[in-house]
C-alpha cells in the first residue's frame, strides 16, 4: 500500500513537472516522458492481478487517436507521447472516462490563452477572425504572434479533477 502511494506520488510529480515545462517552453522533453514511462511500467508490474490487455489497449487507442490528431496538426507530438504513456498507466476503461475531463480542462485553458493572445496583440476581435480565416486557407502563412496553447497542463488538470475531485 505504501509503495503504491509513493509510486503514484512520483508519477504525479513528474506529470506536474511536464505540465510546467510545456507552459514554459511549449515543448515536452522526451527524457521526462521516458522516465514517466519507466515509472509507469514499474508501477504496473507491481500491481497484483493487473489486466495487461486493458492497459495495452488504452495505450494503443490513445496513440492511434493522438497520432490522428497530430497528422491534422490538432496536437503536438509531445502531447501524443505523454497521452500514450497516460493511456498505458490508466488502461482503456479509465482513459476513456478521463478524456472528457482533459478535453474540458483543455477548453478552459485554451480560452484563457486565446484571451491573453488577443489582449496582447492589440488587434480587434474582427481582425483576429480575418487573420485566422486567411491562415487556414493559405499554406505557409506565418504570423508575428502565433497562438500556442500547451496541452500538458490540461492533461494533468483533467486527470487530477477526475481522480481527486470527481
C-alpha positions as CSV (number, residue, x, y, z in Angstrom):
1,X,0.0,0.0,0.0
2,X,2.8,2.4,0.9
3,X,4.7,1.5,-2.3
4,X,1.6,2.4,-4.3
5,X,1.3,5.8,-2.6
6,X,5.0,6.7,-3.4
7,X,4.7,5.4,-7.0
8,X,1.6,7.5,-7.6
9,X,3.2,10.5,-5.9
10,X,6.2,10.1,-8.2
11,X,4.0,9.8,-11.3
12,X,2.0,12.9,-10.3
13,X,5.2,14.9,-9.5
14,X,6.6,14.0,-13.0
15,X,3.3,14.9,-14.6
16,X,3.3,18.3,-12.8
17,X,6.9,18.9,-14.0
18,X,6.0,18.0,-17.6
19,X,3.0,20.4,-17.4
20,X,5.1,23.3,-16.2
21,X,7.8,22.5,-18.8
22,X,5.1,22.7,-21.5
23,X,3.9,26.0,-20.3
24,X,7.4,27.5,-20.0
25,X,8.9,26.2,-23.3
26,X,6.0,24.9,-25.3
27,X,7.5,21.5,-25.5
28,X,7.6,18.3,-23.5
29,X,11.1,16.9,-23.0
30,X,11.4,13.3,-24.3
31,X,13.6,12.4,-21.3
32,X,10.8,13.2,-18.9
33,X,8.3,11.2,-20.9
34,X,10.7,8.2,-20.9
35,X,11.2,8.5,-17.2
36,X,7.5,8.6,-16.7
37,X,7.1,5.5,-18.9
38,X,9.6,3.6,-16.9
39,X,7.9,4.5,-13.6
40,X,4.5,3.6,-15.0
41,X,5.8,0.2,-16.2
42,X,7.4,-0.4,-12.8
43,X,4.1,0.6,-11.1
44,X,2.1,-1.7,-13.4
45,X,4.4,-4.6,-12.8
46,X,3.9,-4.2,-9.0
47,X,0.1,-4.3,-9.3
48,X,-1.2,-7.8,-8.5
49,X,-3.8,-9.2,-10.8
50,X,-3.4,-6.5,-13.4
51,X,-5.2,-7.0,-16.7
52,X,-2.4,-6.0,-19.1
53,X,-4.7,-6.2,-22.1
54,X,-6.7,-3.2,-20.8
55,X,-3.6,-1.2,-20.3
56,X,-2.0,-2.1,-23.6
57,X,-5.4,-1.4,-25.3
58,X,-5.5,2.0,-23.5
59,X,-2.0,2.8,-24.8
60,X,-2.7,1.8,-28.4
61,X,-6.1,3.5,-28.7
62,X,-4.7,6.7,-27.2
63,X,-1.7,6.5,-29.5
64,X,-3.9,6.0,-32.5
65,X,-6.3,8.9,-31.7
66,X,-3.4,11.1,-30.7
67,X,-1.4,10.3,-33.9
68,X,-4.5,11.1,-36.0
69,X,-4.8,14.5,-34.2
70,X,-1.0,15.0,-34.8
71,X,-1.4,14.3,-38.5
72,X,-4.1,17.0,-38.9
73,X,-2.0,19.4,-36.7
74,X,-4.5,19.5,-33.9
75,X,-2.0,18.2,-31.3
76,X,1.8,18.3,-30.9
77,X,4.0,15.2,-30.9
78,X,5.0,15.6,-27.2
79,X,1.3,15.7,-26.2
80,X,0.7,12.4,-28.1
81,X,3.7,10.7,-26.4
82,X,2.5,11.9,-23.0
83,X,-1.1,10.8,-23.6
84,X,0.2,7.4,-24.8
85,X,2.0,6.8,-21.5
86,X,-1.0,8.0,-19.6
87,X,-3.2,5.6,-21.6
88,X,-0.8,2.8,-20.6
89,X,-1.0,3.8,-16.9
90,X,-4.7,4.2,-16.7
91,X,-5.9,1.5,-19.1
92,X,-8.7,1.7,-21.7
93,X,-11.7,2.0,-19.4
94,X,-10.3,4.7,-17.1
95,X,-8.7,6.6,-20.0
96,X,-12.0,6.8,-21.8
97,X,-13.6,8.4,-18.7
98,X,-10.6,10.8,-18.0
99,X,-10.7,12.0,-21.6
100,X,-13.8,14.1,-21.1
101,X,-12.2,15.9,-18.1
102,X,-9.0,16.5,-20.1
103,X,-11.0,18.0,-23.0
104,X,-12.9,20.3,-20.7
105,X,-9.7,21.4,-19.0
106,X,-8.1,21.9,-22.4
107,X,-11.0,24.1,-23.5
108,X,-10.8,26.3,-20.4
109,X,-7.0,26.7,-20.6
110,X,-7.3,27.3,-24.4
111,X,-9.9,30.0,-23.8
112,X,-7.6,31.8,-21.3
113,X,-4.6,31.5,-23.7
114,X,-6.8,32.9,-26.6
115,X,-7.9,35.8,-24.5
116,X,-4.3,36.5,-23.4
117,X,-3.2,36.3,-27.1
118,X,-5.9,38.7,-28.3
119,X,-5.3,41.2,-25.5
120,X,-1.5,41.2,-26.1
121,X,-1.7,41.6,-29.9
122,X,-3.5,44.9,-30.0
123,X,-5.9,43.7,-32.8
124,X,-9.6,43.8,-32.6
125,X,-11.7,40.5,-32.5
126,X,-12.8,41.1,-36.0
127,X,-9.2,41.4,-37.2
128,X,-8.3,38.1,-35.4
129,X,-11.1,36.3,-37.1
130,X,-9.9,37.6,-40.5
131,X,-6.3,36.6,-39.8
132,X,-7.4,33.1,-38.7
133,X,-9.5,32.6,-41.8
134,X,-6.6,33.6,-44.0
135,X,-4.2,31.3,-42.0
136,X,-6.5,28.3,-42.5
137,X,-6.6,28.6,-46.3
138,X,-3.1,29.9,-47.0
139,X,-0.3,27.4,-47.0
140,X,2.9,28.6,-45.3
141,X,1.2,31.6,-43.6
142,X,3.1,32.8,-40.6
143,X,2.1,35.5,-38.1
144,X,4.2,37.7,-35.9
145,X,2.2,36.5,-32.8
146,X,1.4,32.8,-33.2
147,X,-1.1,31.4,-30.7
148,X,0.4,28.4,-29.0
149,X,-1.6,26.6,-26.3
150,X,0.2,24.0,-24.2
151,X,-1.9,20.8,-23.7
152,X,0.1,19.0,-21.0
153,X,-1.4,21.2,-18.2
154,X,-4.8,20.3,-19.5
155,X,-3.9,16.6,-19.3
156,X,-2.7,16.9,-15.7
157,X,-5.6,19.1,-14.5
158,X,-8.2,16.9,-16.2
159,X,-6.7,13.8,-14.6
160,X,-6.5,15.4,-11.2
161,X,-10.1,16.6,-11.4
162,X,-11.2,13.1,-12.3
163,X,-9.2,11.3,-9.6
164,X,-9.4,13.8,-6.7
165,X,-12.5,15.9,-7.1
166,X,-14.9,13.7,-9.1
